[in-house]
Amino acid sequence: MSAILLVEDDVSFSEMLRRFLERHQHSVTLSYTLEDAKTKVNISSFDLVFADLRLPDGDGIALLNHIKTKDASVPVVLMTGYAEVSTAVKAMKEGAFDYISKPFNPEEVLQVVKNALKEKQDLKKPKEDSTTAPKGQSTATPGFVSGISAASKVLHDHINLVAPTSMSVLISGESGTGKEVVAKAIHLKSSRKNRPFIAVDCGAIPKEIASSEFFGHKKGSFTGAINDKIGHFEAANHGTLFLDEVGNLSYENQIQLLRALQERKVKPIGSNDEIEVDIRLLTATNEDLLKAVEQGDFREDLYHRLNEFFIKVPNLQERQDDLILYADFFLENANQQLNKAIIGFSSEVLKIFQNYTWPGNLRELSNVIKRATLLTTGEVIHKEVLPPELSAAPAKETETASFSAKSNEKDLIIKVLEEANNNKTKAAKLLNVSRKTLYNKLKEYNLE
Ligand SMILES: Nc1ncnc2c1ncn2[C@@H]1O[C@H](COP(=O)(O)OP(=O)(O)OP(=O)(O)O)[C@@H](O)[C@H]1O
């Protein structure tokens, strides 16, 4: 376990990062100001310091200089906003180990921490050949945020487990949760990553032309077949075929699909020759396919063929801890697409984001941020550029509902107490419990 000093004045962000680092077996001390960080460095020894470039009473470079005069072997990693990269580069010349610009992927953080700790160890040992990745290089899939919530961890453990196998995977989840992104991640982590990834929206194919779409056709085989057409199976040969909204396939198309999967051969319409195909099949649905099986709308044999492994993609409400990471990621994308340089969100906006239920999940979050980025003329996104339904959303009820869930209880109490400025009457009201119950819980969790 290594000791990390995390200096960051954005309380919710630093809390999130602390929890993430602690989950990866690091011991984290938090500091919110330059002066406090200097004091902590003077009295304790750390293996690594993670500091925001901008602090309320100074900057990360001042802290870097202070640390270097005390113990030059302590690596300092600076966290920067979008517009501060040039300052961060300057800081590296002054002895910072690395910088990491927000928004960043959790994997990126882990990689930087690993590199920094290794360098610290190497400084103590005689020099050997370093096998670590170059500074700042992330091992994450580009354009992919893994998230740090418990639900995301399960999701990514499952992706990592199943990706290298040849199993068919049924990916289920509400609309906009990222099912296609999960399918792509499985493909990119498999041995087929350099072969095609063909995504097909089954909901968009009329059933009359589905077999031609899947298996191809020969020129002249039916009216309108003016050229030979390669079907999706052949196009995906040796790679991955991803069938989205698979529940929308007609019964007849289900039979054809099952046959192709069992025989591993397809015959284009109008052709006498069968083509052998080797594909990895991934499918997605936002409906309850098992229910469709029970109701006789989806073939049970096909269901089992598709469902060799099942992945449930959590909705955004189940990934509360990831919300800010995703928001930052979508902001960075919107900045690039719209040629803007917006740094972040006002704290009011972040609160609204956290209070909203996001029925359209990640897609809705991405759209809201893109629109807000377009409408924003300053450096920060304010509430005025959000769609009215977001600000009008009533306060979430989930907090009271989940109060009884043991595992979340303690975190929830801490969060609500913070929100209520430690006012126990207000906190009890927010939690919808009596003051007495709250006091008992505080005692139970040693929170007094
Ligand atoms: N892990 C992720 N990292 C970054 N962006 C993501 C991630 N997951 C999803 N997104 C983004 O969220 C949006 C919705 O993702 P996607 O299209 O994969 O959802 P879906 O569940 O397949 O949607 P639908 O049910 O409508 O087909 C896309 O803009 C996608 O780029």
The ligand as an SDF file (V2000), in Angstrom:
LIG
                    3D

 31 33  0  0  0  0  0  0  0  0999 V2000
  -18.1630    3.6270  -21.7360 N   0  0  0  0  0  0  0  0  0  0  0  0
  -18.4470    4.6840  -22.4990 C   0  0  0  0  0  0  0  0  0  0  0  0
  -17.5060    5.6340  -22.6410 N   0  0  0  0  0  0  0  0  0  0  0  0
  -17.7830    6.7320  -23.4000 C   0  0  0  0  0  0  0  0  0  0  0  0
  -18.9450    6.9550  -24.0460 N   0  0  0  0  0  0  0  0  0  0  0  0
  -19.9030    6.0310  -23.9220 C   0  0  0  0  0  0  0  0  0  0  0  0
  -19.7020    4.8450  -23.1500 C   0  0  0  0  0  0  0  0  0  0  0  0
  -20.8280    4.1050  -23.2060 N   0  0  0  0  0  0  0  0  0  0  0  0
  -21.6950    4.7840  -23.9810 C   0  0  0  0  0  0  0  0  0  0  0  0
  -21.1510    5.9440  -24.4250 N   0  0  0  0  0  0  0  0  0  0  0  0
  -21.8090    6.9440  -25.2890 C   0  0  0  0  0  0  0  0  0  0  0  0
  -23.1960    6.9770  -24.9180 O   0  0  0  0  0  0  0  0  0  0  0  0
  -24.0290    7.0350  -26.0660 C   0  0  0  0  0  0  0  0  0  0  0  0
  -24.9630    5.8320  -26.0880 C   0  0  0  0  0  0  0  0  0  0  0  0
  -24.1980    4.6340  -26.2650 O   0  0  0  0  0  0  0  0  0  0  0  0
  -24.7100    3.3880  -27.1590 P   0  0  0  0  0  0  0  0  0  0  0  0
  -25.1690    3.8460  -28.4950 O   0  0  0  0  0  0  0  0  0  0  0  0
  -23.6470    2.3580  -27.1170 O   0  0  0  0  0  0  0  0  0  0  0  0
  -25.9670    2.9560  -26.2910 O   0  0  0  0  0  0  0  0  0  0  0  0
  -26.9890    1.7630  -26.5590 P   0  0  0  0  0  0  0  0  0  0  0  0
  -27.3240    1.1860  -25.2480 O   0  0  0  0  0  0  0  0  0  0  0  0
  -26.4290    0.8430  -27.5970 O   0  0  0  0  0  0  0  0  0  0  0  0
  -28.2360    2.5630  -27.1310 O   0  0  0  0  0  0  0  0  0  0  0  0
  -29.5620    1.9620  -27.8470 P   0  0  0  0  0  0  0  0  0  0  0  0
  -30.2740    1.1360  -26.8280 O   0  0  0  0  0  0  0  0  0  0  0  0
  -30.3280    3.1740  -28.2050 O   0  0  0  0  0  0  0  0  0  0  0  0
  -29.0830    1.1740  -29.0250 O   0  0  0  0  0  0  0  0  0  0  0  0
  -23.1040    7.0860  -27.2600 C   0  0  0  0  0  0  0  0  0  0  0  0
  -22.9050    8.4400  -27.6040 O   0  0  0  0  0  0  0  0  0  0  0  0
  -21.8170    6.4870  -26.7470 C   0  0  0  0  0  0  0  0  0  0  0  0
  -20.6810    6.9820  -27.4350 O   0  0  0  0  0  0  0  0  0  0  0  0
  1  2  1  0
  2  3  1  0
  2  7  2  0
  3  4  2  0
  4  5  1  0
  5  6  2  0
  6  7  1  0
  6 10  1  0
  7  8  1  0
  8  9  2  0
  9 10  1  0
 10 11  1  0
 11 12  1  0
 11 30  1  0
 12 13  1  0
 13 14  1  0
 13 28  1  0
 14 15  1  0
 15 16  1  0
 16 17  2  0
 16 18  1  0
 16 19  1  0
 19 20  1  0
 20 21  2  0
 20 22  1  0
 20 23  1  0
 23 24  1  0
 24 25  2  0
 24 26  1  0
 24 27  1  0
 28 29  1  0
 28 30  1  0
 30 31  1  0
M  END
$$$$
